[in-house]
Amino acid sequence: MLLTRFDYKFDFMGKRHIALLLSGILMAVSLGSLFVQGLVFGIDFTGGTLVEVGYSQPADIEDIRKTLHENGFPDAVVQHFGSSKEVLIRLGVHEESKEEPLSSKILRLLQQGGEKVDMRRVEYVGPQIGKELVEKGGLAVIYTLIGILIYVGFRFEYRFAIGAVAALVHDTVIVVGFFSLFRLEFDLTVLAALLAVIGYSLNDTIVVFDRIRENFVKLRKQASINVMNISINQMLGRTVMTSVTTALVLIILFIFGGELIHGFSTALLLGVIIGTYSSIYIASASALGLGVSKVDLMPVEKEGEEKNTEGFKW
């Protein structure tokens, strides 16, 4: 049985102005941080050297970090990789001498205390490649948003398409702004998480839009704001359950997944929360603000069908 305007539990659209004000503040802070501080790019984007070493016993990350910082590598990022005996070291761009390659110097520093350390892997990313990744990553996000605009516009109605893209831009800006504001490293895993956030948020938005479109046909006498409130309330249980179960997995991934995917899980967790909020308050509120109504979604009645219906009633 469908809810009516008198028995829906939450008046989401009635609070849309407060939500839009909150979103405006969050986006302003995010954009301000991006313009003032920028992003802390990882070596995937800036270029640098990645060194993986193996120890015969559990390695002390703090000692390794201290050794490197005191010997000319203050930007070294040290973390466990796979197990407590495997260590991943990420360095920025450093000049290498012909006598001693950078990887050999790192290995010599780590072996100073008599530790048995084996070199497992060395990877170098040039700054030019990093610059290309920044450009291509940004273009990937832009092309994704354009494709979504076209898809939703064909499937629903252009006002819904604008609302969906507004929600996705909102989610993207806030997640990226969070990384800028708190100086978290932005690397390829975070970019992948950002694209996943766009997909998650869009899926949630499409489910809500589908119910709104269905209810515009069923509840023809209701005002647009009431139809949207009824539709969101009907989908609320599904939305909350999906978001909570996804968030639980991401929290476990953040805690037990290791430092290497902290950025990935953080971006996804934040994106799930913001995406759930935006599918209600940004996407739906934007479509409502643009004036979507039952007239835009009602099926066109054909003259022949109308005559047949009248004949049936008689």
JOFEN-V21121 format. One record per helix or strand of 2 or more residues. SS is the DSSP state (a for helix, b for strand). FROM is the first residue (numbers start at 1). LEN is the number of residues. If there is no record, write none. Layout:
ss: (SS SS)
from: (FROM FROM)
len: (LEN LEN)
This chain:
ss: (a b a b a b b a b a a b a a a a a)
from: (13 40 43 48 61 77 86 102 117 127 158 185 188 224 259 294 303)
len: (24 2 4 8 10 4 6 9 9 29 24 2 31 33 31 4 11)
